Amino acid sequence: MPASTEKLVVDGGGGGLELALDWPAAAPQGTVYIGHPHPLYGGTFDNKVVATIARTFAGLGWVAVRPNFRGVGASAGEHDEGEGETEDFLRLINSLPTLPAVRSRLPDELPIALAGFSFGSFVAAKAAQTLAASNRPPAYVILVGAAAGKWPMPNVTRDALVIHGELDETIPLADVLDWARPQDLPIVVIPGADHFFHRRLALLKRLISAHILGLPAIDAAPQTD
């Protein structure tokens, strides 16, 4: 769980960009940037899957950064089909450590991770691709409910953690497997899980924790929804 959560508005490519920052209890070990579901279908930084990812990272000592995409909450602008949202993600990665409100609390040269749920996974994957092309690959890429078949998901490295629900009614598992197959990319499938991982959030936490800690999932500390 985060020790504290604060909200602020920073400059984004489309105007002001609202953020939720989840701070760990001790000195930060890294910073994770998390993308939320589609803004036109109710997606915000308060989505329960996004919040679960944030709490998991904060519990492991990372600062979790959850931007509201353009046109959501206090963020200015309009939905831009992933292009402007990716630009905002990248701008935030570059600018966050220099912001007066946070720079005194962030050590230099922290590793970063990119994560996203549903549409947010598309944004995170695009941002990861751009960073890798500029020799700044993220330490971790975590895609939950990856948006394959809905948006043109770029390839990701094979050490990315991709988690999908067996019974996802929004993004069928078959579409994700079709995207992953040419990449030889493993997919972690949660049996019985729907798109929003109802009653599976504790398992989602455990899988993410195990990945970051380098442990088998069965050895990660169990957590409740």
SERO-4910 file (N, C-alpha, C, O; in steps of 0.05 Angstrom, whole numbers):
BEGIN
 pado doro    nc1    nc2    nc3   cac1   cac2   cac3    cc1    cc2    cc3    oc1    oc2    oc3
  Met    A     17    -24      0      0      0      0     17     25      0     39     25     12
  Pro    A      9     46    -14     24     71    -13     23     84     14      3     82     29
  Ala    A     45     98     22     45    112     47     28    138     44     16    147     64
  Ser    A     28    149     20     12    173     15      6    175    -14     21    165    -31
  Thr    A    -16    189    -21    -23    194    -49    -29    224    -51    -43    235    -35
  Glu    A    -17    236    -71    -22    264    -76    -30    268   -105    -23    253   -123
  Lys    A    -45    289   -110    -54    296   -137    -44    323   -145    -44    342   -128
  Leu    A    -35    326   -169    -26    352   -179    -31    354   -209    -36    333   -222
  Val    A    -29    377   -220    -32    382   -249     -5    393   -259      5    413   -248
  Val    A      5    381   -280     30    389   -292     25    397   -321      4    392   -332
  Asp    A     45    408   -334     43    415   -362     44    389   -379     63    373   -376
  Gly    A     25    386   -397     25    364   -416     24    375   -444     21    399   -448
  Gly    A     26    358   -464     26    367   -491     -1    379   -500     -1    396   -518
  Gly    A    -23    371   -487    -49    382   -493    -59    402   -473    -82    410   -474
  Gly    A    -41    411   -455    -49    429   -434    -42    417   -407    -24    400   -405
  Gly    A    -57    424   -386    -52    412   -360    -58    382   -360    -77    373   -372
  Leu    A    -41    368   -345    -43    339   -343    -45    332   -313    -27    337   -298
  Glu    A    -68    320   -305    -73    313   -277    -59    286   -271    -60    267   -286
  Leu    A    -46    286   -248    -31    262   -239    -40    254   -211    -47    271   -195
  Ala    A    -40    228   -206    -40    217   -179    -13    204   -174     -4    188   -190
  Leu    A      0    212   -153     26    201   -145     23    185   -120     15    196    -99
  Asp    A     30    160   -121     29    142    -98     58    138    -88     75    126   -101
  Trp    A     63    149    -64     91    148    -53     94    124    -34     76    118    -18
  Pro    A    117    111    -36    123     89    -17    130     99     10    135    123     14
  Ala    A    130     81     30    136     90     57    166     97     61    172    114     77
  Ala    A    184     84     46    212     90     48    222    104     23    207    111      6
  Ala    A    248    108     22    260    122     -1    253    106    -27    256     82    -27
  Pro    A    245    120    -48    237    106    -73    259     90    -85    282     98    -86
  Gln    A    251     67    -96    269     49   -110    267     51   -140    283     40   -154
  Gly    A    246     64   -149    241     67   -178    215     82   -182    201     88   -163
  Thr    A    209     87   -207    184    101   -214    170     86   -235    181     79   -256
  Val    A    144     80   -231    128     67   -251    106     86   -261     94    100   -246
  Tyr    A    103     86   -287     83    103   -301     61     84   -311     66     65   -325
  Ile    A     36     90   -304     14     71   -308     -8     84   -325    -18    105   -318
  Gly    A    -15     71   -347    -36     81   -365    -63     68   -359    -65     44   -353
  His    A    -84     84   -360   -111     74   -353   -128     66   -378   -119     71   -400
  Pro    A   -151     54   -374   -168     46   -396   -178     69   -413   -173     93   -407
  His    A   -193     63   -434   -202     82   -454   -218    105   -442   -237    100   -428
  Pro    A   -210    129   -447   -224    152   -435   -253    155   -443   -269    165   -428
  Leu    A   -259    146   -467   -286    150   -477   -305    129   -466   -330    130   -471
  Tyr    A   -295    109   -451   -311     89   -439   -308     89   -409   -311     68   -395
  Gly    A   -302    112   -398   -301    115   -369   -274    110   -356   -273    109   -331
  Gly    A   -253    106   -371   -227    101   -360   -215    125   -346   -215    147   -358
  Thr    A   -205    121   -322   -191    143   -307   -168    131   -291   -165    106   -290
  Phe    A   -153    148   -278   -131    138   -261   -141    125   -236   -125    113   -221
  Asp    A   -167    126   -231   -178    112   -207   -189     85   -214   -200     71   -196
  Asn    A   -186     76   -238   -195     49   -246   -183     28   -226   -160     31   -218
  Lys    A   -198      8   -219   -189    -11   -198   -165    -27   -206   -149    -34   -189
  Val    A   -162    -34   -232   -139    -49   -240   -114    -31   -239    -93    -39   -231
  Val    A   -117     -6   -249    -95     13   -248    -87     18   -219    -63     19   -213
  Ala    A   -107     22   -201   -101     26   -173    -87      2   -161    -69      5   -144
  Thr    A    -94    -22   -169    -81    -46   -159    -52    -47   -167    -34    -53   -151
  Ile    A    -46    -40   -193    -19    -39   -202     -3    -19   -186     20    -24   -177
  Ala    A    -15      5   -181     -1     26   -166      4     17   -138     27     21   -128
  Arg    A    -15      5   -125    -11     -3    -97     10    -25    -95     26    -25    -76
  Thr    A     11    -42   -115     31    -64   -115     59    -52   -116     76    -59   -101
  Phe    A     63    -34   -135     89    -21   -138     97     -5   -113    119     -6   -104
  Ala    A     78     11   -103     84     27    -79     92      9    -56    109     17    -40
  Gly    A     78    -14    -53     85    -32    -32    113    -44    -35    124    -54    -15
  Leu    A    124    -43    -59    151    -53    -65    171    -31    -64    195    -35    -71
  Gly    A    163     -7    -57    182     15    -55    184     34    -79    202     50    -80
  Trp    A    166     31    -98    166     48   -122    146     71   -119    125     68   -106
  Val    A    152     93   -132    133    114   -136    115    107   -160    125    101   -181
  Ala    A     89    107   -156     70    101   -178     58    127   -188     47    142   -173
  Val    A     61    131   -214     51    156   -227     28    148   -245     31    133   -264
  Arg    A      4    159   -239    -20    152   -254    -31    178   -267    -45    193   -253
  Pro    A    -25    183   -292    -36    207   -305    -65    201   -314    -72    179   -322
  Asn    A    -82    222   -312   -107    221   -326   -102    230   -355    -91    251   -360
  Phe    A   -110    213   -374   -105    220   -402   -120    246   -410   -137    255   -395
  Arg    A   -114    256   -433   -126    281   -443   -156    280   -442   -169    260   -451
  Gly    A   -168    301   -431   -197    303   -430   -209    289   -406   -234    288   -404
  Val    A   -194    277   -389   -204    261   -366   -198    277   -340   -176    286   -336
  Gly    A   -218    279   -323   -214    293   -297   -205    321   -302   -218    336   -317
  Ala    A   -183    329   -289   -173    356   -292   -153    359   -315   -140    380   -318
  Ser    A   -149    338   -331   -131    339   -354   -144    353   -377   -167    347   -384
  Ala    A   -129    372   -389   -140    387   -412   -138    370   -438   -126    349   -438
  Gly    A   -149    380   -459   -147    368   -485   -169    348   -491   -188    346   -476
  Glu    A   -165    333   -513   -184    314   -522   -170    287   -528   -146    286   -533
  His    A   -186    266   -527   -175    239   -533   -162    240   -560   -172    251   -580
  Asp    A   -138    227   -562   -122    228   -587   -114    201   -597    -93    198   -610
  Glu    A   -131    180   -592   -127    153   -602    -99    142   -596    -89    125   -611
  Gly    A    -87    150   -574    -62    139   -565    -37    154   -574    -16    150   -562
  Glu    A    -40    172   -593    -16    187   -602     -9    209   -582     14    209   -572
  Gly    A    -27    227   -577    -22    248   -557    -17    237   -529     -1    247   -514
  Glu    A    -32    215   -523    -29    203   -497      0    192   -493     11    194   -471
  Thr    A     11    180   -514     38    170   -513     58    193   -511     77    191   -495
  Glu    A     53    214   -525     70    238   -523     70    249   -494     91    256   -483
  Asp    A     46    249   -482     44    259   -454     60    240   -435     73    249   -417
  Phe    A     57    214   -440     72    194   -423    102    200   -424    115    201   -404
  Leu    A    112    203   -449    141    207   -452    150    234   -441    171    236   -429
  Arg    A    133    255   -445    140    281   -434    141    279   -403    158    291   -390
  Leu    A    122    264   -392    121    261   -363    146    246   -352    157    254   -332
  Ile    A    154    226   -366    178    211   -358    202    229   -357    219    227   -339
  Asn    A    204    247   -377    227    265   -378    226    288   -358    246    297   -347
  Ser    A    201    297   -352    198    321   -336    193    316   -306    200    333   -290
  Leu    A    182    293   -299    174    289   -271    197    293   -251    194    307   -231
  Pro    A    221    282   -257    243    286   -237    251    315   -233    265    321   -213
  Thr    A    244    333   -251    252    361   -248    230    378   -236    235    402   -231
  Leu    A    206    367   -231    184    384   -221    190    392   -192    198    376   -176
  Pro    A    186    418   -186    192    427   -159    177    411   -137    187    408   -115
  Ala    A    152    402   -144    136    388   -124    147    361   -117    140    350    -96
  Val    A    164    349   -134    173    322   -129    203    318   -129    213    298   -118
  Arg    A    218    336   -141    247    330   -146    263    326   -120    282    310   -120
  Ser    A    255    339    -98    270    334    -73    265    307    -61    279    298    -43
  Arg    A    244    293    -71    237    267    -60    245    244    -78    242    221    -71
  Leu    A    255    250   -102    263    230   -121    293    229   -124    305    249   -133
  Pro    A    307    208   -116    335    205   -121    341    206   -151    324    199   -167
  Asp    A    366    213   -158    374    214   -186    376    185   -197    382    166   -183
  Glu    A    371    183   -223    375    159   -238    361    135   -227    372    113   -227
  Leu    A    336    138   -219    320    115   -211    311     99   -236    307    111   -257
  Pro    A    310     73   -234    299     57   -256    269     64   -260    256     73   -241
  Ile    A    260     61   -284    232     65   -290    219     40   -300    232     22   -311
  Ala    A    193     38   -296    176     17   -307    152     29   -320    144     51   -313
  Leu    A    142     16   -340    118     25   -354     97      3   -351    103    -21   -355
  Ala    A     73     11   -345     51     -8   -342     25      4   -353     23     28   -356
  Gly    A      7    -13   -360    -19     -3   -370    -39    -25   -370    -33    -49   -372
  Phe    A    -64    -16   -368    -87    -34   -369   -105    -27   -393   -112     -3   -396
  Ser    A   -112    -47   -409   -130    -43   -432   -118    -22   -451    -96    -25   -460
  Phe    A   -133     -1   -457   -122     20   -475    -95     31   -464    -77     37   -479
  Gly    A    -93     32   -437    -68     41   -425    -44     23   -432    -22     32   -432
  Ser    A    -49     -2   -437    -28    -20   -445    -17    -13   -472      7    -16   -477
  Phe    A    -34     -3   -490    -26      6   -517     -7     30   -514     14     32   -526
  Val    A    -15     49   -497      1     73   -492     28     65   -479     49     75   -488
  Ala    A     27     48   -460     52     39   -446     71     25   -465     95     29   -465
  Ala    A     60      8   -483     76     -7   -502     89     12   -522    112      8   -529
  Lys    A     74     31   -532     84     51   -550    107     67   -537    127     72   -550
  Ala    A    103     75   -513    123     91   -499    148     74   -494    171     84   -497
  Ala    A    145     48   -488    167     30   -483    183     27   -509    208     27   -509
  Gln    A    169     25   -532    182     22   -557    200     47   -564    222     45   -573
  Thr    A    189     71   -558    203     95   -563    228     97   -545    250    105   -554
  Leu    A    225     91   -520    248     92   -501    270     72   -509    293     78   -508
  Ala    A    261     48   -518    281     28   -526    296     37   -551    320     32   -553
  Ala    A    282     51   -569    295     61   -593    316     82   -587    334     87   -603
  Ser    A    313     96   -565    332    117   -557    351    107   -535    363    123   -521
  Asn    A    354     80   -534    373     68   -515    366     74   -486    384     77   -469
  Arg    A    340     77   -480    332     81   -452    310     62   -445    288     70   -435
  Pro    A    314     36   -449    292     17   -444    284     17   -415    301     19   -397
  Pro    A    258     14   -410    249     12   -382    258    -14   -369    262    -34   -383
  Ala    A    261    -13   -343    269    -37   -329    248    -58   -330    254    -82   -331
  Tyr    A    222    -50   -330    200    -69   -331    178    -58   -349    173    -33   -349
  Val    A    165    -76   -363    141    -69   -378    119    -89   -369    123   -113   -371
  Ile    A     97    -79   -360     75    -96   -350     50    -87   -364     40    -65   -361
  Leu    A     38   -106   -379     14   -100   -394     -8   -119   -385     -6   -143   -385
  Val    A    -30   -107   -375    -52   -122   -364    -77   -118   -383    -84    -95   -388
  Gly    A    -89   -139   -391   -111   -136   -411   -101   -123   -436   -114   -104   -446
  Ala    A    -78   -132   -447    -65   -119   -470    -85   -115   -493   -101   -133   -499
  Ala    A    -84    -92   -505   -105    -83   -524   -101    -93   -552   -107    -79   -571
  Ala    A    -90   -117   -555    -85   -128   -581   -112   -132   -596   -132   -141   -584
  Gly    A   -112   -126   -621   -137   -128   -637   -154   -104   -636   -171    -99   -654
  Lys    A   -152    -88   -615   -167    -62   -612   -150    -39   -623   -161    -21   -637
  Trp    A   -124    -39   -617   -106    -19   -627    -81    -32   -637    -76    -55   -630
  Pro    A    -65    -18   -653    -41    -31   -665    -19    -34   -645      0    -18   -645
  Met    A    -21    -53   -628     -1    -58   -607     27    -63   -619     30    -81   -636
  Pro    A     47    -48   -611     74    -54   -620     85    -79   -606     74    -88   -586
  Asn    A    106    -90   -618    120   -112   -605    133   -102   -579    140    -79   -576
  Val    A    136   -121   -560    150   -115   -535    171   -136   -531    171   -157   -545
  Thr    A    190   -130   -514    211   -150   -508    200   -174   -494    179   -172   -480
  Arg    A    213   -196   -496    202   -221   -485    204   -223   -454    193   -241   -442
  Asp    A    217   -203   -442    217   -202   -413    194   -186   -402    192   -182   -378
  Ala    A    177   -175   -420    153   -161   -411    134   -181   -397    132   -204   -405
  Leu    A    120   -171   -377     99   -187   -364     72   -179   -376     63   -156   -374
  Val    A     59   -198   -389     33   -194   -402     13   -212   -389     16   -237   -390
  Ile    A     -7   -201   -376    -27   -216   -361    -54   -212   -373    -62   -189   -379
  His    A    -68   -234   -378    -94   -232   -390   -114   -251   -377   -107   -272   -368
  Gly    A   -139   -243   -378   -160   -260   -367   -170   -280   -388   -174   -273   -411
  Glu    A   -174   -304   -379   -184   -325   -397   -210   -317   -410   -215   -323   -433
  Leu    A   -228   -305   -395   -255   -299   -404   -259   -269   -410   -281   -259   -408
  Asp    A   -237   -256   -418   -239   -227   -425   -259   -224   -448   -255   -234   -470
  Glu    A   -280   -209   -442   -301   -205   -461   -297   -180   -478   -311   -176   -498
  Thr    A   -278   -163   -470   -272   -139   -485   -249   -143   -505   -251   -134   -528
  Ile    A   -228   -156   -496   -205   -162   -513   -201   -192   -512   -188   -202   -493
  Pro    A   -212   -207   -531   -210   -236   -530   -182   -246   -527   -163   -236   -539
  Leu    A   -178   -267   -511   -152   -279   -507   -140   -287   -534   -116   -285   -538
  Ala    A   -156   -297   -553   -146   -305   -579   -132   -283   -593   -112   -287   -607
  Asp    A   -142   -258   -591   -129   -235   -604   -102   -230   -592    -83   -223   -606
  Val    A   -100   -233   -566    -74   -229   -552    -54   -250   -560    -30   -245   -565
  Leu    A    -63   -275   -562    -45   -297   -571    -36   -292   -599    -13   -298   -606
  Asp    A    -54   -283   -617    -46   -277   -644    -24   -255   -646     -6   -257   -662
  Trp    A    -26   -236   -628     -6   -215   -626     20   -225   -615     42   -218   -625
  Ala    A     18   -243   -595     42   -252   -581     57   -274   -597     81   -276   -595
  Arg    A     43   -289   -613     55   -313   -626     79   -306   -643    100   -319   -640
  Pro    A     77   -286   -661    101   -280   -677    125   -270   -661    148   -271   -670
  Gln    A    119   -260   -637    141   -249   -620    153   -271   -602    173   -266   -588
  Asp    A    140   -295   -602    148   -315   -583    147   -304   -555    164   -309   -538
  Leu    A    125   -290   -550    121   -276   -524    103   -291   -506     80   -297   -513
  Pro    A    112   -299   -482     95   -313   -463     72   -295   -453     76   -271   -450
  Ile    A     49   -307   -449     26   -294   -437     18   -308   -412     16   -333   -412
  Val    A     14   -294   -390      4   -305   -366    -27   -303   -366    -37   -281   -366
  Val    A    -40   -326   -366    -69   -327   -368    -81   -333   -340    -73   -353   -328
  Ile    A    -99   -317   -331   -112   -322   -305   -139   -336   -311   -157   -324   -322
  Pro    A   -141   -361   -304   -166   -376   -310   -190   -363   -298   -190   -355   -275
  Gly    A   -211   -361   -314   -237   -351   -304   -238   -321   -301   -259   -310   -294
  Ala    A   -217   -306   -307   -217   -277   -303   -230   -263   -326   -226   -271   -350
  Asp    A   -245   -242   -320   -257   -226   -341   -238   -202   -347   -216   -201   -337
  His    A   -248   -183   -363   -231   -161   -370   -222   -144   -346   -199   -134   -346
  Phe    A   -240   -141   -327   -233   -124   -303   -223   -140   -280   -220   -129   -258
  Phe    A   -217   -166   -284   -205   -183   -263   -221   -183   -237   -210   -182   -215
  His    A   -247   -184   -240   -265   -185   -217   -258   -210   -200   -257   -232   -210
  Arg    A   -253   -205   -175   -246   -226   -155   -219   -239   -162   -213   -261   -152
  Arg    A   -203   -226   -178   -177   -237   -185   -155   -216   -180   -132   -220   -188
  Leu    A   -161   -194   -167   -142   -173   -162   -119   -182   -144    -96   -173   -147
  Ala    A   -125   -199   -124   -104   -208   -106    -84   -225   -122    -60   -223   -117
  Leu    A    -93   -241   -141    -75   -257   -157    -59   -238   -175    -35   -243   -180
  Leu    A    -72   -218   -186    -57   -199   -203    -34   -186   -187    -12   -183   -197
  Lys    A    -40   -178   -163    -19   -166   -145      4   -186   -142     28   -178   -144
  Arg    A     -3   -210   -137     18   -230   -131     36   -235   -156     60   -238   -154
  Leu    A     23   -236   -179     39   -240   -204     58   -217   -209     81   -221   -217
  Ile    A     48   -192   -205     65   -169   -210     87   -168   -189    111   -163   -196
  Ser    A     81   -173   -164    101   -173   -143    123   -193   -149    147   -187   -147
  Ala    A    115   -217   -156    134   -238   -162    153   -230   -185    177   -236   -184
  His    A    141   -218   -206    157   -210   -229    178   -189   -221    202   -191   -229
  Ile    A    171   -169   -205    189   -148   -197    211   -159   -178    234   -151   -179
  Leu    A    203   -177   -160    221   -189   -141    238   -212   -152    256   -221   -139
  Gly    A    231   -221   -176    245   -243   -187    239   -270   -174    257   -287   -173
  Leu    A    215   -273   -164    207   -297   -150    186   -312   -166    172   -300   -182
  Pro    A    184   -338   -162    160   -352   -173    135   -341   -161    135   -333   -137
  Ala    A    114   -339   -176     89   -327   -166     79   -340   -141     67   -327   -124
  Ile    A     83   -366   -139     72   -380   -115     87   -371    -90     76   -375    -68
  Asp    A    111   -360    -92    126   -352    -69    121   -323    -60    129   -315    -39
  Ala    A    108   -307    -78    102   -279    -71     82   -278    -48     64   -295    -47
  Ala    A     84   -259    -31     66   -257     -9     37   -254    -18     31   -237    -35
  Pro    A     19   -271     -8     -9   -268    -16    -21   -242     -6    -14   -232     15
  Gln    A    -39   -231    -22    -53   -206    -15    -82   -209    -22    -90   -226    -39
  Thr    A    -99   -194     -9   -128   -195    -13   -136   -173    -31   -123   -152    -33
  Asp    A   -160   -176    -44   -171   -155    -61   -177   -130    -45   -186   -110    -56
***
